Amino acid sequence: MRVACDIDGVLLDTMITFCELFNKKHGTSYQKSDVTNWEFFLDWNIPEDEIWDIFYQIYEDSMSTPFLDDSAPEIIKNLNSKH
């Protein structure tokens, strides 16, 4: 059996990394708390395609994205050993 896990916003705190990358590119100071809905890019007045470009960067380098819970790797390892 294989177990699939959603990563963005479930295992990995992608919005912290998203804000860091966006701020670096645009000289802004957004934080995770500024993301109040899925269509936050409309509030920030940026094109949706730029949002996806940043998410793709995050997924390509997901090893540098923090976990939402520090115990996540151990939990996944336990699931993997049992299934």
C-alpha positions in Angstrom: 0.0 0.0 0.0 1.1 3.6 -0.6 0.1 6.5 1.5 0.0 9.9 -0.1 0.3 13.1 1.9 -0.5 16.6 0.9 2.4 18.8 1.6 1.5 22.5 1.2 -0.1 23.7 4.3 -0.4 20.2 5.7 3.2 19.0 6.2 5.1 22.0 5.0 4.6 25.6 6.0 4.8 26.8 2.4 3.4 30.3 3.2 6.4 31.3 5.3 8.7 30.4 2.3 6.3 32.0 -0.1 6.4 35.3 1.8 10.2 35.2 2.0 10.6 34.7 -1.8 7.9 37.2 -2.7 9.3 39.9 -0.3 12.9 39.3 -1.6 11.7 39.8 -5.2 9.4 42.8 -4.5 11.0 44.6 -1.5 7.8 44.0 0.5 7.3 42.8 4.1 4.4 40.4 3.9 4.1 37.7 6.6 2.2 34.5 6.8 -0.5 36.3 8.9 -1.2 38.5 5.8 -2.5 35.5 3.9 -6.1 35.5 4.9 -7.7 33.5 2.1 -6.6 31.3 -0.9 -7.0 34.2 -3.3 -4.6 36.4 -1.3 -2.8 37.3 -4.5 -5.9 39.4 -5.4 -5.5 41.4 -2.2 -1.8 41.8 -2.9 -2.6 42.9 -6.5 -0.2 40.5 -8.2 -0.9 38.3 -11.2 -1.9 34.7 -10.5 0.8 33.3 -12.8 3.5 34.9 -10.6 2.0 33.1 -7.6 2.3 29.8 -9.3 5.9 30.5 -10.3 6.8 31.1 -6.7 5.0 27.9 -5.6 6.8 25.9 -8.2 10.1 27.3 -6.8 9.0 26.2 -3.3 8.1 22.7 -4.5 11.4 22.3 -6.4 13.3 23.2 -3.2 10.9 21.8 -0.7 13.7 20.5 1.6 14.3 24.1 2.7 10.7 24.7 3.6 9.9 24.3 7.3 7.5 21.7 8.6 4.2 22.8 10.2 5.0 20.4 13.0 8.5 19.3 13.9 7.2 15.8 14.5 6.0 15.4 10.9 9.1 13.6 9.6 8.9 11.0 12.3 5.1 10.5 11.8 5.7 10.0 8.0 8.5 7.6 8.7 6.3 5.6 11.0 3.5 5.5 8.4 6.0 4.4 5.8 7.3 1.5 8.0 3.7 0.2 8.6 2.3 0.4 5.1 
